[in-house]
Amino acid sequence: MRSKQVWMDGRVVPTEQATVPFLNTGLHYGLAVFEGIRAYRTTCGPAVFRLREHVERLMGSARVLAMPPIRWSEADIVEAVRETVAANGFDECYVRPLIYVSEGAWNLDVGNGKAGVGIAVWEWGPYLGAEAREKGVRANVSSFARHHPNVMMTKAKIAGNYANSALAKTESVRLGFDEAIMLDPSGFVAECTGENLFLVRDAAIVTTPTATILEGITRDSIITLARDLGHEVREEPVSRDQLYLADEAFVCGTAAEVVALREIDGRTIGSGRTGSVTRDLQQAFHAAARGESPRYEKWLTFVGDDPAKRPALATPFPSGERV
Ligand SMILES: Cc1ncc(COP(=O)(O)O)c(C=O)c1O
């Protein structure tokens, strides 16, 4: 994990110096909220994908957790992300802003603490493995349920929530699978440990409703891209056996991007390879993220941006470099 410079409360410091005191409740009780964002290489330099939506969700997560006041506005964080990506000089990277309770809240009253903000970036290849994008991955339905919406707040990326994801992911990997599919407390499919889930059946695309899941920004992008490509997309409850009957299944998230589930609970899904609808969406997503689709340029925040001086974004990369 290569990371050179980290933004810590307004200062860019070498990564080794980006440390926090051992005594903070962000660490002890998981009282922190974070984002996972990616910056992609484009013909106009690195661009951060859907940065404003991620920063909005970050601040929303802080509100849900009732975090103490944060010194920085959404616009400040957007600028700080650009500054951090530029300071590291990466063409493509993962971006991790984190707001944590840095002081106080030892009595678990988050409101009496203080908030600190850090932004790290690092080079991070395919999250589900080098072959995942091409061949898809194998998943199982986890023995761990996803959060009950009145136990943990599923719309917020709260650090403590991720113990649930870690339990499920660790179990799946130990059982020989690549990813865990989590059911919600009433037994319907919710999402994976760090991705939302889609099915393709009889040419229609179906994804699970937002009630118990994180409202993924990649999920939103995929719904838009799919509808723009002429697909019908429905948000409706999905049962476990509907997973097995799908023609195609795929997961999507910032870290994983778009990856087919080629097998679920030992049942082959469709042809057992990345299906054609998944492939089309994978390509549309990567084209949008890399600035090869002018229609979705609005989703990009250029790191070294001076919009007036920027050439038009229509020039695609040479074929083969895209996906
Ligand atoms: C539990 C969970 N679901 C879904 C997602 C996908 O969200 P996004 O597409 O915004 O990265 C993530 C990743 O942040 C996640 O942690």
The ligand as a Tripos MOL2 file, in Angstrom:
@<TRIPOS>MOLECULE
LIG
   16    16     1     0     0
SMALL
NO_CHARGES

@<TRIPOS>ATOM
      1 C1        -21.3870   -2.0620    2.9780 C.3       1 LIG1
      2 C2        -21.1440   -1.3940    1.6780 C.ar      1 LIG1
      3 N1        -22.0730   -1.4890    0.7120 N.ar      1 LIG1
      4 C3        -21.8990   -0.9080   -0.4870 C.ar      1 LIG1
      5 C4        -20.7590   -0.1950   -0.7700 C.ar      1 LIG1
      6 C5        -20.5960    0.4600   -2.1010 C.3       1 LIG1
      7 O1        -20.6740    1.8430   -1.9680 O.3       1 LIG1
      8 P1        -19.9530    2.8230   -2.9990 P.3       1 LIG1
      9 O2        -20.3780    2.4020   -4.3410 O.co2     1 LIG1
     10 O3        -20.4710    4.1580   -2.6390 O.co2     1 LIG1
     11 O4        -18.5000    2.6620   -2.7940 O.co2     1 LIG1
     12 C6        -19.7720   -0.0770    0.1990 C.ar      1 LIG1
     13 C7        -18.5520    0.6840   -0.0710 C.2       1 LIG1
     14 O5        -18.4200    1.7980    0.3770 O.2       1 LIG1
     15 C8        -19.9660   -0.6730    1.4630 C.ar      1 LIG1
     16 O6        -19.0420   -0.5720    2.4160 O.3       1 LIG1
@<TRIPOS>BOND
     1     1     2 1
     2     2     3 ar
     3     2    15 ar
     4     3     4 ar
     5     4     5 ar
     6     5     6 1
     7     5    12 ar
     8     6     7 1
     9     7     8 1
    10     8     9 2
    11     8    10 1
    12     8    11 1
    13    12    13 1
    14    12    15 ar
    15    13    14 2
    16    15    16 1
@<TRIPOS>SUBSTRUCTURE
     1 LIG1         1 GROUP 0 **** ****
